Structures are given as structure tokens and as C-alpha cells.
Amino acid sequence: MATVSGFVRHTLSRLTRDRSGAVAVMTALSLTALLGVAGLGTEASLWYVTKRTMQGAADSAAFSAAVAAAAGVSSTNAKAEAQAVTSQYGYVNGTNNVTVTINNPPLSGSHTADSSAYEVIVSQPQPQFISALFLSSNATISGRAVATQATSGAGNGCVLALDKGNVVDVSDSGGATLNINNCSMYVNSDDPRGALTMSGGSIINAWSAYIVGRPAISGGAALNATHGVFTGTSPIADPYAGTSVPSLGSCAGGYTTYPSISGGTTVALTAGTYCGGLNVSGNSTVNLSPGTYIMNGGSFSISGGSTIQCPTCSGGSGVTIILTGSGSNYATANISGGANVTLTAPNSGTYSGLAFFQDPKAPTAGTDSFSGGTTQNINGAIYFPSQTVAFAGGASVGGAQCTQLISNEIQISGGTSLGSNCSNSGTKTIGGTTATELVE
């Protein structure tokens, strides 16, 4: 009996000294807290994703409503358009406690007096899990956006890509920089995937940008517009449409094909028709007199450190280079690096403001190159309505005071700066359009 009693006392003593159970309880409590924090973090992450999606729905809906209104749709139908857009994101008013509110004009913010502005608010209470331990009611997430119509007004465009199809109208790649800080860029393409395509660290610095479709910007590229980037705009009319091509006349100097100018020679040329174009190379110099120079087929080519200029152009007189031809032989332009080009368009007459004018009948497959760098000073419009222009050059200080680049499609490379002081240049106005802008 004494042995049994001693065994019981020994066993009870061991149990009272054992602390392993307390550790187990503390571990269980700690794990519960850690799991709770992890669960709360997961729940907050889900709310964040929902917020982003909801904001995207509000942005798209407000933008679509403003675009519809700009196209002449009634306010009622524009609001219905916005409701349809939020539904595509999974937010249907009155379903799953979703509320979609559309106000025209907005009821809050800085556009309450703007009848063209549409405010879209999407909200939905979120289900609670771990957060129910801390919040007395369901958290409600919402997204709000306001879109309205904006007008460029100033009409100070200097870059215009004319093609209205689903194509890349303006491409800027390879680290190129386009500086048009005091003028605007217009892109007529309605391509929703990249009417303006930028990549490879390229940069465009503009006063403003108006794009019918949507830009596609990647690879560290940046579109910087101090007065806004607007999408969903109306296409810009071709300011030089209807300009007539002159009759060709006989070849200047009686040559069927004008001889190339090379070998460091200096030549003075007068206005007229140049059959087969004009090729200047080898550090040669060509002095043009004021007037209209018609390139009938071939190429207008300046390269190899050569210079082309108009020493006597002053007081509004200037030079217009017309590129035309027939069949598949329409003249193109090729101004390459190292060329020194100083040309100014006339500021009156049929070709007022036109420094280069390519015949609209030229084949669309052609590409014209203006890559003369900072020694390329062209005052006036470079107008190629049916072909692609590859452009690089222009000095930001001390170069051409007014350059307009108007082409079917445009490719920018290198460092490019265009002057926009066109008040006395004879060029036509580019700009003045209505655009849709997300403002809040």
C-alpha cells in the first residue's frame, strides 16, 4: 500500500511541474494571431484589386459617355452607354449590391457647371471575413471618374499624321527625342492598340497631343504634354488638301535627266522642272533662286556634306520643292546626315507656306527621309500626304523658326526639334479640335 501511495504522489508531483502544455497553448494562440493577420492582409489585397478594377470601370464609362455626347447622342443615351460599359466590367447597377451613379453635369468636383462633363461613380459593399473582427459593418469600395470635352483652341499644331486607318501613324523608337514644346501633335489614326507607338526609351515633349485612337507606350518611353494628352479626338482636316500640282513644262536646261552635282562644285539653279530629280553630293553647293522647283520623277537627294540654300530669298520670297511624276515614278526626297539645308517657303501665292510638296497621287509605298540633323533648317511645311516621312533633325535654338511636318505616316528618329513661330510664314493653321479628357 505504501508503495502505491508513493507512486501516486510522485506522478502528481511530475504533472504539477510540467510546463509543456503552456507552451503548446501559447504556440496555438500565436499561430491563430499570425493566421489572422495573414488573412486580413489577403482580404485587404482583394479589396485593392477590386478598387483598381472598379476605377477602371468608372474611367472607361465616363470617357465613353463623354465621347457619345460629343458625337451628338442625347444625355439619356450617353448615360445608358456608361451603364453598358460598367456592365462589361461586371458592375451592373442593382445586382450584387452594386450601385452605378451617372451624373451630367457632375454633382461634385470642379466641373459641376460643365454640361459636357459626365461623372460616373461605381460602388459595392465588400463581404467580410477576418475584417469582421475589427469592423462593425461591411467596407464599401467605390471608384469615381469625370470626363469632359476639351478644345485645343490655339490651332498651334506642327506635327500631323493624316492616315485615318488602323495603322501606326507616328512611331518614335530607339531613344529618339521629339521636342515640340510650343506646338501640338495630331494623330488621325483610330487604331485602339497604338495610333501613336513609342518604345525603347523614346521621348516626345509637346505642348499637347490629340490622338483619334489610343497610344501604345512601352520600354521606358514617355509622352510629355504640358497641356494634356487627349484621345478619342476627331480627325484633323488636311490643311493643304486641294493644292494643285503645276504643269510640268520642259526640263530645265533641256536635260532629259538633270546631271548629278558632285565633286565640291558650286552651282546656281533657277526655278523650273527637273526631270529625274536632283542629286547633290560630295561637298557641293547649290544656290537656288526664289521660285518653284518641280522634280519630275527620280529623287531630290542631298548628301555627303553638301549644301543647298537660297541666298536671295527674303521679304516673303522663297522656295517650294514639288515632287511629282507619273505611273510608279514619282519623285521622293532623301536628305541624309551631313547635308546643310537652309530653305524657306514663300509666304504668299499658290504654294504659300509649302517648302516641300509631294503630289498626293504618289504611291503610298514610298518613304521619304529627312535625316539631316541639326544642319537641316526648313522653314515651312514638309507635306507628304500619301507617303511615310522618316524625320530626324532640326535645332531647338538658332534653327528653323517654323517647321510643319505633315505626312500620311511619320517615323521619328534621333534628336528632333521643330520651331513653331509661324506667324509670318504663310503656313496654314493645324488644330482646333474637340477631344474627350478624363479630368477627375
RACOR-V795488 format. One record per residue. N is the residue number from 1. RES is the residue in one small letter. PSI is psi in radians with two decimals (NA if undefined). OMEGA is omega as a letter, one per 20 degrees, with the letter a starting at -180 (none if undefined). D_FIRST is the distance of its C-alpha to the first C-alpha in whole Angstrom. Layout:
n = (N | N)
res = (RES | RES)
psi = (PSI | PSI)
omega = (OMEGA | OMEGA)
d_first = (D_FIRST | D_FIRST)
This chain:
n = (1 | 2 | 3 | 4 | 5 | 6 | 7 | 8 | 9 | 10 | 11 | 12 | 13 | 14 | 15 | 16 | 17 | 18 | 19 | 20 | 21 | 22 | 23 | 24 | 25 | 26 | 27 | 28 | 29 | 30 | 31 | 32 | 33 | 34 | 35 | 36 | 37 | 38 | 39 | 40 | 41 | 42 | 43 | 44 | 45 | 46 | 47 | 48 | 49 | 50 | 51 | 52 | 53 | 54 | 55 | 56 | 57 | 58 | 59 | 60 | 61 | 62 | 63 | 64 | 65 | 66 | 67 | 68 | 69 | 70 | 71 | 72 | 73 | 74 | 75 | 76 | 77 | 78 | 79 | 80 | 81 | 82 | 83 | 84 | 85 | 86 | 87 | 88 | 89 | 90 | 91 | 92 | 93 | 94 | 95 | 96 | 97 | 98 | 99 | 100 | 101 | 102 | 103 | 104 | 105 | 106 | 107 | 108 | 109 | 110 | 111 | 112 | 113 | 114 | 115 | 116 | 117 | 118 | 119 | 120 | 121 | 122 | 123 | 124 | 125 | 126 | 127 | 128 | 129 | 130 | 131 | 132 | 133 | 134 | 135 | 136 | 137 | 138 | 139 | 140 | 141 | 142 | 143 | 144 | 145 | 146 | 147 | 148 | 149 | 150 | 151 | 152 | 153 | 154 | 155 | 156 | 157 | 158 | 159 | 160 | 161 | 162 | 163 | 164 | 165 | 166 | 167 | 168 | 169 | 170 | 171 | 172 | 173 | 174 | 175 | 176 | 177 | 178 | 179 | 180 | 181 | 182 | 183 | 184 | 185 | 186 | 187 | 188 | 189 | 190 | 191 | 192 | 193 | 194 | 195 | 196 | 197 | 198 | 199 | 200 | 201 | 202 | 203 | 204 | 205 | 206 | 207 | 208 | 209 | 210 | 211 | 212 | 213 | 214 | 215 | 216 | 217 | 218 | 219 | 220 | 221 | 222 | 223 | 224 | 225 | 226 | 227 | 228 | 229 | 230 | 231 | 232 | 233 | 234 | 235 | 236 | 237 | 238 | 239 | 240 | 241 | 242 | 243 | 244 | 245 | 246 | 247 | 248 | 249 | 250 | 251 | 252 | 253 | 254 | 255 | 256 | 257 | 258 | 259 | 260 | 261 | 262 | 263 | 264 | 265 | 266 | 267 | 268 | 269 | 270 | 271 | 272 | 273 | 274 | 275 | 276 | 277 | 278 | 279 | 280 | 281 | 282 | 283 | 284 | 285 | 286 | 287 | 288 | 289 | 290 | 291 | 292 | 293 | 294 | 295 | 296 | 297 | 298 | 299 | 300 | 301 | 302 | 303 | 304 | 305 | 306 | 307 | 308 | 309 | 310 | 311 | 312 | 313 | 314 | 315 | 316 | 317 | 318 | 319 | 320 | 321 | 322 | 323 | 324 | 325 | 326 | 327 | 328 | 329 | 330 | 331 | 332 | 333 | 334 | 335 | 336 | 337 | 338 | 339 | 340 | 341 | 342 | 343 | 344 | 345 | 346 | 347 | 348 | 349 | 350 | 351 | 352 | 353 | 354 | 355 | 356 | 357 | 358 | 359 | 360 | 361 | 362 | 363 | 364 | 365 | 366 | 367 | 368 | 369 | 370 | 371 | 372 | 373 | 374 | 375 | 376 | 377 | 378 | 379 | 380 | 381 | 382 | 383 | 384 | 385 | 386 | 387 | 388 | 389 | 390 | 391 | 392 | 393 | 394 | 395 | 396 | 397 | 398 | 399 | 400 | 401 | 402 | 403 | 404 | 405 | 406 | 407 | 408 | 409 | 410 | 411 | 412 | 413 | 414 | 415 | 416 | 417 | 418 | 419 | 420 | 421 | 422 | 423 | 424 | 425 | 426 | 427 | 428 | 429 | 430 | 431 | 432 | 433 | 434 | 435 | 436 | 437 | 438 | 439 | 440)
res = (m | a | t | v | s | g | f | v | r | h | t | l | s | r | l | t | r | d | r | s | g | a | v | a | v | m | t | a | l | s | l | t | a | l | l | g | v | a | g | l | g | t | e | a | s | l | w | y | v | t | k | r | t | m | q | g | a | a | d | s | a | a | f | s | a | a | v | a | a | a | a | g | v | s | s | t | n | a | k | a | e | a | q | a | v | t | s | q | y | g | y | v | n | g | t | n | n | v | t | v | t | i | n | n | p | p | l | s | g | s | h | t | a | d | s | s | a | y | e | v | i | v | s | q | p | q | p | q | f | i | s | a | l | f | l | s | s | n | a | t | i | s | g | r | a | v | a | t | q | a | t | s | g | a | g | n | g | c | v | l | a | l | d | k | g | n | v | v | d | v | s | d | s | g | g | a | t | l | n | i | n | n | c | s | m | y | v | n | s | d | d | p | r | g | a | l | t | m | s | g | g | s | i | i | n | a | w | s | a | y | i | v | g | r | p | a | i | s | g | g | a | a | l | n | a | t | h | g | v | f | t | g | t | s | p | i | a | d | p | y | a | g | t | s | v | p | s | l | g | s | c | a | g | g | y | t | t | y | p | s | i | s | g | g | t | t | v | a | l | t | a | g | t | y | c | g | g | l | n | v | s | g | n | s | t | v | n | l | s | p | g | t | y | i | m | n | g | g | s | f | s | i | s | g | g | s | t | i | q | c | p | t | c | s | g | g | s | g | v | t | i | i | l | t | g | s | g | s | n | y | a | t | a | n | i | s | g | g | a | n | v | t | l | t | a | p | n | s | g | t | y | s | g | l | a | f | f | q | d | p | k | a | p | t | a | g | t | d | s | f | s | g | g | t | t | q | n | i | n | g | a | i | y | f | p | s | q | t | v | a | f | a | g | g | a | s | v | g | g | a | q | c | t | q | l | i | s | n | e | i | q | i | s | g | g | t | s | l | g | s | n | c | s | n | s | g | t | k | t | i | g | g | t | t | a | t | e | l | v | e)
psi = (-0.77 | -0.63 | -0.77 | -0.80 | -0.70 | -0.66 | -0.73 | -0.81 | -0.69 | -0.74 | -0.79 | -0.66 | -0.72 | -0.73 | -0.70 | -0.46 | -0.16 | 2.16 | 0.03 | -0.55 | -0.67 | -0.71 | -0.73 | -0.74 | -0.78 | -0.69 | -0.76 | -0.73 | -0.71 | -0.76 | -0.68 | -0.76 | -0.75 | -0.75 | -0.63 | -0.76 | -0.76 | -0.74 | -0.70 | -0.69 | -0.72 | -0.73 | -0.73 | -0.63 | -0.71 | -0.67 | -0.68 | -0.78 | -0.74 | -0.73 | -0.77 | -0.79 | -0.74 | -0.68 | -0.67 | -0.68 | -0.75 | -0.76 | -0.89 | -0.68 | -0.78 | -0.75 | -0.79 | -0.69 | -0.76 | -0.67 | -0.77 | -0.73 | -0.68 | -0.47 | 0.02 | 0.07 | 2.53 | 2.83 | -0.68 | -0.80 | -0.54 | -0.68 | -0.66 | -0.63 | -0.74 | -0.72 | -0.69 | -0.63 | -0.80 | -0.55 | -0.61 | -0.42 | -0.03 | 0.17 | 1.67 | 2.18 | 2.22 | -0.04 | 2.31 | 0.68 | 0.36 | 2.41 | 2.16 | 2.02 | 2.27 | 2.15 | 2.34 | 1.87 | 3.03 | 2.64 | -0.17 | 2.95 | -2.84 | 0.13 | 0.51 | -0.33 | 0.15 | 1.85 | -0.24 | -0.02 | 2.47 | 2.25 | 2.24 | 2.21 | 2.12 | 2.24 | 2.70 | 2.23 | 2.49 | 2.47 | 2.55 | 2.50 | -1.72 | -0.61 | -0.33 | -0.39 | -0.33 | -0.42 | 2.41 | -0.31 | 2.88 | 2.47 | 2.38 | 2.18 | 2.48 | 2.76 | 2.44 | 2.45 | 2.60 | 2.26 | 2.55 | 3.09 | 2.41 | 2.57 | 2.31 | -0.70 | -1.00 | -0.50 | 0.68 | 0.67 | 2.56 | -0.15 | 2.18 | 2.07 | 2.10 | -0.52 | 2.20 | -0.03 | -3.14 | 1.23 | 2.91 | 1.87 | -0.76 | 2.15 | 2.47 | 1.92 | 3.09 | 0.54 | 0.25 | 2.63 | 2.17 | 2.04 | 1.89 | 0.98 | -0.44 | 0.24 | 3.01 | 2.79 | 2.38 | 2.30 | 2.01 | -0.20 | 2.41 | 0.33 | 2.06 | -0.15 | -0.09 | 1.05 | -0.66 | 2.06 | 2.18 | 2.44 | 3.11 | 0.57 | 0.20 | 2.68 | 2.37 | 2.12 | 1.95 | 2.80 | -0.85 | 2.87 | 2.32 | 2.02 | 2.16 | -0.78 | -2.36 | 2.56 | 2.70 | 1.90 | 2.16 | 3.05 | 0.60 | 0.12 | 2.80 | 2.35 | 1.87 | 1.99 | 1.99 | -0.41 | 0.35 | 2.62 | 2.11 | 2.28 | 2.89 | 0.42 | 2.93 | 2.54 | 2.57 | 2.38 | 2.57 | 1.97 | -0.37 | 0.21 | 2.46 | -0.10 | 2.23 | 2.62 | 2.26 | 2.84 | 2.55 | -0.75 | -3.09 | 2.79 | 2.40 | 2.29 | 0.07 | 0.15 | 2.36 | -0.70 | 2.14 | 2.36 | 2.63 | 2.62 | 2.08 | -3.07 | 0.39 | 0.29 | 2.82 | 2.23 | 2.44 | 2.24 | 2.65 | 2.83 | 2.58 | -2.91 | 2.26 | 1.76 | 2.26 | 0.09 | -2.77 | 2.22 | 2.04 | 2.20 | 3.11 | 0.78 | 0.55 | 2.87 | 2.29 | 2.13 | 2.04 | 2.51 | 2.76 | 2.56 | -2.93 | 2.16 | 2.05 | 2.04 | 1.91 | 1.61 | 3.07 | -2.47 | 2.53 | 1.79 | 2.18 | 2.14 | -3.14 | 0.68 | 0.23 | 2.84 | 2.37 | 2.29 | 2.98 | 1.55 | -0.44 | 0.11 | 2.09 | 2.86 | 0.51 | -0.25 | 2.67 | -2.90 | 2.39 | 2.18 | 2.04 | 2.23 | 1.97 | -2.91 | -2.60 | 2.79 | -2.20 | 0.01 | 1.36 | 2.43 | 2.51 | 3.00 | 2.46 | 1.67 | 1.94 | 3.00 | 2.45 | -0.21 | 2.50 | 1.90 | 2.11 | 1.74 | 2.46 | 2.31 | 2.72 | 2.68 | 0.32 | 2.96 | -3.04 | -0.66 | 0.56 | 2.23 | -0.09 | 1.95 | -0.75 | 2.28 | 1.92 | 2.40 | 2.20 | -0.30 | -0.07 | 2.52 | 2.46 | -0.30 | -0.24 | 2.67 | 2.36 | 2.43 | 2.21 | 1.51 | 0.65 | -0.07 | -2.69 | -0.15 | 0.18 | 1.72 | 1.69 | 1.98 | 1.98 | -2.95 | 2.37 | 1.82 | 1.93 | 1.44 | -0.29 | -0.08 | 3.05 | 2.37 | 2.17 | 2.12 | 2.35 | 2.21 | -3.06 | 2.36 | 2.40 | -0.43 | 2.27 | 0.04 | -2.57 | 2.38 | -0.40 | 2.00 | 2.16 | 2.32 | 1.89 | 2.10 | 2.84 | -0.88 | 2.71 | 2.40 | 2.16 | 2.37 | 2.82 | -2.77 | 2.08 | 2.29 | 2.33 | 2.26 | 2.62 | 0.29 | 1.41 | 0.31 | -0.55 | 0.41 | -0.25 | 0.00 | 2.77 | 2.76 | 2.37 | 2.08 | -3.04 | 1.34 | 2.75 | 2.35 | 2.79 | 2.33 | 2.35 | 2.09 | -0.31 | NA)
omega = (r | r | r | r | r | r | r | a | r | a | r | r | r | a | a | r | a | r | a | r | r | r | r | r | r | r | a | r | r | r | r | r | r | r | r | r | r | r | r | r | r | r | r | r | r | r | a | r | r | r | r | r | a | r | r | r | r | r | a | a | r | r | a | r | a | r | r | r | r | r | r | r | r | r | r | a | r | r | r | r | r | r | a | a | r | r | r | r | a | r | a | a | r | r | a | r | r | r | r | a | a | a | r | i | r | r | r | r | a | a | a | r | a | a | r | a | r | r | r | r | r | a | a | r | a | r | a | r | r | a | r | r | a | a | a | r | a | r | r | r | a | r | a | r | r | r | a | r | r | a | r | r | a | a | a | a | r | r | a | r | a | a | a | a | r | a | r | a | a | r | a | a | r | r | a | r | r | r | r | a | a | r | a | r | r | a | a | a | r | r | a | a | a | r | r | a | r | a | r | r | r | a | r | r | a | r | r | r | a | a | a | r | a | r | r | a | a | r | r | r | a | r | a | a | a | r | r | r | a | r | a | a | r | r | r | r | r | a | a | r | r | r | a | r | a | r | a | a | a | a | a | r | r | a | r | r | a | a | r | r | a | r | r | a | r | a | r | a | r | a | r | a | r | a | a | r | a | a | a | a | r | r | r | a | r | r | a | r | a | r | a | a | a | r | a | a | r | a | r | a | r | a | r | r | a | a | r | a | r | a | a | r | r | r | r | r | a | a | r | r | r | a | a | a | a | r | r | a | r | a | r | r | r | r | a | a | a | r | r | a | r | a | r | r | r | a | r | r | a | a | r | r | a | r | r | a | r | r | r | r | a | a | a | a | a | r | a | a | r | a | a | r | a | r | a | a | a | r | a | a | r | a | a | a | a | a | r | r | r | a | r | r | a | r | a | r | r | r | r | a | a | r | r | r | a | a | r | r | a | r | a | r | r | r | a | r | a | r | a | r | a | a | a | a | a | r | r | a | r | r | a | a | r | a | r | a | r | a | r | none)
d_first = (0 | 4 | 5 | 5 | 6 | 9 | 10 | 11 | 13 | 14 | 16 | 17 | 19 | 20 | 22 | 23 | 25 | 26 | 30 | 31 | 31 | 34 | 36 | 36 | 37 | 40 | 41 | 41 | 43 | 46 | 46 | 47 | 50 | 51 | 52 | 53 | 56 | 57 | 57 | 59 | 61 | 62 | 63 | 65 | 67 | 68 | 69 | 71 | 73 | 73 | 75 | 77 | 78 | 79 | 81 | 83 | 84 | 85 | 87 | 89 | 89 | 91 | 93 | 94 | 95 | 98 | 99 | 100 | 101 | 103 | 105 | 106 | 103 | 103 | 100 | 98 | 98 | 97 | 94 | 93 | 94 | 91 | 89 | 89 | 88 | 85 | 84 | 85 | 82 | 80 | 80 | 82 | 83 | 80 | 78 | 74 | 75 | 78 | 81 | 84 | 86 | 90 | 92 | 96 | 97 | 93 | 92 | 90 | 91 | 95 | 96 | 96 | 100 | 100 | 101 | 101 | 97 | 94 | 91 | 88 | 84 | 82 | 78 | 75 | 71 | 69 | 65 | 62 | 59 | 57 | 60 | 59 | 56 | 59 | 62 | 63 | 65 | 67 | 69 | 72 | 74 | 78 | 81 | 84 | 88 | 91 | 94 | 98 | 101 | 103 | 106 | 107 | 110 | 112 | 113 | 112 | 111 | 112 | 110 | 110 | 109 | 111 | 109 | 108 | 106 | 102 | 103 | 102 | 105 | 104 | 101 | 100 | 98 | 98 | 97 | 101 | 102 | 104 | 105 | 107 | 106 | 109 | 109 | 107 | 106 | 107 | 105 | 106 | 104 | 102 | 99 | 96 | 94 | 96 | 100 | 99 | 97 | 96 | 94 | 93 | 93 | 97 | 98 | 100 | 101 | 103 | 104 | 103 | 102 | 103 | 102 | 102 | 99 | 96 | 96 | 93 | 92 | 90 | 89 | 89 | 93 | 94 | 96 | 97 | 99 | 100 | 101 | 99 | 98 | 99 | 98 | 100 | 103 | 106 | 108 | 111 | 115 | 116 | 119 | 121 | 121 | 125 | 126 | 129 | 130 | 133 | 136 | 135 | 139 | 140 | 138 | 139 | 141 | 142 | 139 | 137 | 134 | 134 | 134 | 131 | 131 | 129 | 130 | 130 | 133 | 134 | 135 | 136 | 136 | 137 | 136 | 136 | 135 | 133 | 133 | 130 | 128 | 128 | 127 | 127 | 125 | 125 | 125 | 128 | 129 | 131 | 132 | 133 | 135 | 134 | 134 | 132 | 132 | 131 | 129 | 130 | 127 | 126 | 124 | 124 | 123 | 122 | 120 | 121 | 121 | 124 | 125 | 127 | 128 | 130 | 132 | 135 | 132 | 132 | 133 | 131 | 133 | 130 | 129 | 128 | 127 | 127 | 125 | 127 | 128 | 128 | 126 | 123 | 125 | 124 | 124 | 121 | 120 | 118 | 118 | 116 | 114 | 117 | 119 | 121 | 122 | 123 | 125 | 125 | 126 | 129 | 128 | 131 | 133 | 131 | 129 | 128 | 124 | 124 | 124 | 122 | 123 | 122 | 124 | 121 | 122 | 121 | 118 | 115 | 114 | 115 | 113 | 115 | 114 | 114 | 113 | 115 | 112 | 113 | 117 | 117 | 119 | 120 | 121 | 121 | 119 | 118 | 118 | 117 | 117 | 116 | 114 | 111 | 112 | 110 | 110 | 109 | 111 | 113 | 112 | 111 | 113 | 117 | 117 | 118 | 118 | 118 | 116 | 115 | 113 | 114 | 113 | 112 | 109 | 108 | 106 | 105 | 105 | 105 | 105 | 108 | 109 | 111 | 114 | 114 | 117 | 119 | 121 | 125 | 124 | 125 | 122 | 121 | 118 | 114 | 112 | 111 | 109 | 106 | 102 | 99 | 97 | 93 | 93 | 90)
